[in-house]
Amino acid sequence: MNDDQLRSLVRDVPDFPKSGILFRDITPLLADPDALDEVARRMAAPWRGEAIDLVVGIESRGFILGPLVARQLHAGFVPVRKPGKLPREVLSESYDLEYGKDSVEVHADALRPGTMVLVVDDVIATGGTARAAIELARRAGSTPCGLSFLIELMALRGRDRLPGLRVSTVLQY
């Protein structure tokens, strides 16, 4: 499956979640088993041969793609959640969105010192959420290997907020 075929399964939703934002809806892509297999393979491919222990998936679409990538890499999976969703002690990190502020959390014992982690999400926009997940991993003593995304919104230059980190993407807009 080529890039154009994958792009045809990504639906543009204007003015969501607020006016002026163009949301890239991946639910049609997720519903296509061949596309889903292809995306998982491509998101994992740049990281094969790396000693990745855990894939960190960012809520919520990172919870779908992250375990698929983890399976490809024979790694475990750790969810990074929005505030108030985890039942035990957490580490928390705040960040800026292109349309506001938010924060993410991970269980304090989920990312152990010395583990190699790969951060996975559906979209890199401004890079704020990804940077927050990287900071959580570092604070826990883990070593971030890099980040893998399905979609990169090039105009928002999210990569620039992740200096010194390897970033891979499947589709660029």
Buried (B, 14 or more C-beta within 10 A) or exposed (E): BEEEEBBBBBEEEEEEEEEEBEBBEBEEBBEBEEBBEBBBBBBBBBBEEBEBBBBBBBBEBBBBBBBBBBEBBEBBBBBBBEEEEBEEEBBBBEBBEBEEEBEBBBBBEBBEEEBBBBBBBBBBBBBBBBBBBBBBBBBBEBBBBBBBBBBBBEEBEBBEBBEEBBBBBBBEB
